[in-house]
Amino acid sequence: MTKTTYKEIVLESSFDEVEHLEDYVNELQDWADFNDEDYARIMLTLSEAVTNAIVHGNKENPEKQVTIRSELTDGTLSISVKDEGAGFDPSNIPDPLKEENLLNIGGRGVYLIKQYADDLQFNENGTKLEMLFKLN
């Protein structure tokens, strides 16, 4: 298999599409040759990011898409998740560890991504999340 510089998948804004992530991460693992620990953190963060893009970005509109693009450079995997929503200000995300938020049902996705990715940035008015993973 020839190593390309990136891999990309485009999903419709439907929860059924999230099922395609496992195959995508399996393909990434074969391509980038990362271990099972990296697999677990990439799968978790990508699932959270795509779910947020579908729910909060695209408002579950099946006519909108979520684009996932992964690039490998010098042992670092960069994964971007782009939605077609209006965007948002990431500084307005409530802290899930504050007492008033502890019992909330949702609101922990970005927190989890920050814990498991080596770097996280929001770009393009909050419609594009970029995660970096230093591979073991």
C-alpha positions as CSV (number, residue, x, y, z in Angstrom):
1,M,0.0,0.0,0.0
2,T,1.4,3.4,-1.0
3,K,1.6,5.9,1.8
4,T,-0.3,9.1,0.8
5,T,0.1,12.4,2.5
6,Y,-3.5,12.4,3.8
7,K,-6.7,10.4,4.2
8,E,-10.1,11.9,4.1
9,I,-13.7,10.8,4.7
10,V,-16.9,12.8,4.3
11,L,-20.0,11.9,6.4
12,E,-23.6,13.0,6.3
13,S,-24.9,14.6,9.4
14,S,-26.6,11.5,10.7
15,F,-25.7,9.4,13.8
16,D,-25.7,6.3,11.5
17,E,-22.6,7.7,9.8
18,V,-20.6,7.7,13.1
19,E,-20.4,3.9,12.6
20,H,-18.0,4.6,9.7
21,L,-15.4,6.0,12.1
22,E,-14.2,2.6,13.3
23,D,-13.3,1.5,9.8
24,Y,-11.6,4.9,9.2
25,V,-9.5,4.7,12.4
26,N,-8.6,1.1,11.5
27,E,-7.4,2.4,8.1
28,L,-5.5,5.2,9.8
29,Q,-3.8,2.7,12.1
30,D,-2.6,0.6,9.2
31,W,-1.5,3.7,7.3
32,A,0.3,5.5,10.2
33,D,1.3,2.4,12.1
34,F,0.3,3.5,15.6
35,N,-0.2,1.4,18.7
36,D,-3.5,0.4,20.4
37,E,-3.1,3.1,23.0
38,D,-3.0,5.8,20.3
39,Y,-5.9,4.0,18.6
40,A,-8.1,4.3,21.7
41,R,-7.4,8.0,22.2
42,I,-7.9,8.8,18.5
43,M,-11.1,6.8,18.3
44,L,-12.5,8.6,21.5
45,T,-11.6,12.1,20.4
46,L,-12.7,11.6,16.8
47,S,-16.1,10.2,18.0
48,E,-16.6,13.2,20.2
49,A,-15.5,15.7,17.6
50,V,-17.8,14.2,14.9
51,T,-20.8,13.9,17.2
52,N,-20.3,17.6,18.1
53,A,-20.0,18.5,14.4
54,I,-23.3,16.7,13.6
55,V,-25.3,17.9,16.6
56,H,-24.0,21.4,17.4
57,G,-22.4,22.4,14.0
58,N,-24.8,21.0,11.4
59,K,-27.8,20.8,13.7
60,E,-28.4,17.2,12.5
61,N,-29.3,18.5,9.0
62,P,-28.8,15.5,6.7
63,E,-28.1,17.8,3.8
64,K,-24.9,19.0,5.5
65,Q,-21.7,17.1,5.8
66,V,-18.8,16.6,8.1
67,T,-15.3,16.3,6.5
68,I,-12.6,14.5,8.4
69,R,-9.0,14.8,7.1
70,S,-5.9,13.2,8.5
71,E,-2.3,14.0,7.7
72,L,0.8,12.3,8.9
73,T,4.0,14.3,9.3
74,D,7.1,13.1,11.1
75,G,5.3,10.9,13.6
76,T,2.5,13.4,14.3
77,L,-1.0,12.7,13.1
78,S,-3.1,15.8,12.5
79,I,-6.9,15.2,12.3
80,S,-9.3,17.9,11.3
81,V,-13.1,17.7,11.6
82,K,-15.0,20.4,9.6
83,D,-18.7,21.0,9.7
84,E,-21.0,23.2,7.6
85,G,-22.6,25.1,10.5
86,A,-22.5,28.7,11.5
87,G,-19.5,28.3,13.8
88,F,-19.1,29.3,17.5
89,D,-16.8,30.9,19.9
90,P,-14.9,28.1,21.8
91,S,-14.2,30.4,24.7
92,N,-17.9,30.2,25.5
93,I,-17.8,26.5,26.2
94,P,-18.8,26.0,29.9
95,D,-16.2,24.3,32.1
96,P,-17.7,20.8,32.8
97,L,-15.7,20.6,36.1
98,K,-17.3,23.7,37.7
99,E,-19.8,22.7,40.4
100,E,-22.8,24.1,38.5
101,N,-22.0,21.9,35.5
102,L,-21.1,18.6,37.2
103,L,-24.6,17.1,36.8
104,N,-25.2,18.3,33.3
105,I,-25.9,15.4,30.9
106,G,-23.7,16.8,28.1
107,G,-20.9,19.3,27.7
108,R,-17.9,17.1,28.2
109,G,-16.8,16.4,24.6
110,V,-14.4,19.2,24.1
111,Y,-13.0,18.6,27.6
112,L,-12.3,14.9,26.7
113,I,-10.7,15.9,23.4
114,K,-8.4,18.3,25.3
115,Q,-7.4,15.5,27.7
116,Y,-6.5,12.9,25.0
117,A,-5.2,14.9,22.1
118,D,-1.7,16.5,22.3
119,D,-3.1,19.7,20.9
120,L,-6.5,21.1,20.0
121,Q,-7.3,24.2,18.0
122,F,-10.6,25.7,16.6
123,N,-10.3,27.4,13.3
124,E,-12.6,28.9,10.6
125,N,-15.0,30.6,13.1
126,G,-15.3,27.3,15.1
127,T,-16.4,25.2,12.2
128,K,-13.1,23.3,12.1
129,L,-11.5,21.5,14.9
130,E,-7.9,20.4,14.5
131,M,-6.3,17.8,16.8
132,L,-2.7,16.7,16.9
133,F,-1.5,13.3,18.1
134,K,2.2,12.5,18.7
135,L,2.3,8.9,17.9
136,N,4.2,6.3,20.1
